[in-house]
């Protein structure tokens, strides 16, 4: 019964996320990207805490993987945000 409920919640969140992302105007993507970067930064902190607990090997590997993936997400997100903001700067010349 729990698996059916959790599957329903997963499907509902996928549908809701898809609908919300499609409704966001292009002018709001940069601020939303910055917010997503902040959330990924929190994920990095949690992953570092998990990786450094000294628990079993699986926890250390999962923590290290989470640190790597969240770090890639943060760096890539800031690169995309910087590139998008550069489109709004006045060109000199």
C-alpha positions as CSV (number, residue, x, y, z in Angstrom):
1,X,0.0,0.0,0.0
2,X,2.8,2.4,0.8
3,X,4.5,1.7,-2.5
4,X,1.3,2.7,-4.4
5,X,1.0,5.9,-2.4
6,X,4.6,6.8,-2.9
7,X,4.3,6.1,-6.6
8,X,1.3,8.3,-6.8
9,X,3.2,11.1,-5.0
10,X,6.1,10.7,-7.4
11,X,3.9,10.9,-10.5
12,X,2.0,13.9,-9.1
13,X,5.3,15.7,-8.4
14,X,6.6,14.9,-11.9
15,X,3.4,16.3,-13.5
16,X,3.3,19.3,-11.3
17,X,7.0,20.1,-11.9
18,X,6.6,19.7,-15.6
19,X,3.6,22.1,-15.7
20,X,5.3,24.7,-13.5
21,X,8.5,24.8,-15.5
22,X,6.6,25.2,-18.8
23,X,4.6,28.1,-17.4
24,X,7.7,30.1,-16.3
25,X,8.4,33.1,-18.6
26,X,11.9,33.4,-20.1
27,X,12.7,36.5,-18.1
28,X,12.4,34.6,-14.8
29,X,14.8,31.8,-15.7
30,X,17.9,33.6,-14.4
31,X,16.5,34.4,-10.9
32,X,15.2,30.8,-10.7
33,X,18.6,29.4,-11.7
34,X,20.2,31.5,-8.9
35,X,17.7,30.0,-6.4
36,X,18.4,26.5,-7.7
37,X,22.1,27.1,-7.2
38,X,21.5,28.1,-3.6
39,X,19.6,24.8,-3.0
40,X,22.4,22.9,-4.7
41,X,24.9,24.7,-2.3
42,X,22.9,23.3,0.6
43,X,23.0,19.9,-1.0
44,X,26.8,20.1,-1.1
45,X,27.0,20.9,2.6
46,X,24.7,18.0,3.4
47,X,26.7,15.7,1.2
48,X,30.0,16.8,2.8
49,X,28.5,16.0,6.2
50,X,27.4,12.6,5.0
51,X,30.8,11.8,3.4
52,X,32.7,12.7,6.5
53,X,30.7,10.7,9.1
54,X,33.1,7.7,9.0
55,X,30.2,5.3,8.6
56,X,30.2,2.2,6.3
57,X,31.8,2.3,2.9
58,X,28.4,2.7,1.1
59,X,27.6,6.0,3.0
60,X,31.1,7.4,2.2
61,X,30.7,6.5,-1.5
62,X,27.2,7.9,-1.7
63,X,28.4,11.1,0.1
64,X,31.4,11.5,-2.3
65,X,29.1,11.0,-5.3
66,X,26.6,13.5,-3.9
67,X,29.4,16.0,-3.4
68,X,30.6,15.6,-7.0
69,X,27.2,15.8,-8.6
70,X,26.0,18.7,-6.5
71,X,29.3,20.6,-7.2
72,X,28.9,20.0,-10.9
73,X,25.4,21.4,-10.7
74,X,26.5,24.5,-8.7
75,X,29.4,25.3,-11.0
76,X,27.3,24.7,-14.2
77,X,24.4,26.7,-12.8
78,X,26.6,29.7,-12.1
79,X,28.2,29.5,-15.5
80,X,24.8,29.5,-17.2
81,X,23.6,32.3,-15.0
82,X,26.7,34.4,-15.7
83,X,26.3,33.8,-19.5
84,X,22.6,34.8,-19.3
85,X,23.4,37.9,-17.4
86,X,26.1,38.8,-19.9
87,X,23.4,39.0,-22.6
88,X,21.8,42.0,-20.7
89,X,25.0,44.0,-20.4
90,X,25.6,46.9,-22.7
91,X,28.3,46.3,-25.3
92,X,31.2,48.8,-25.2
93,X,32.6,50.1,-28.4
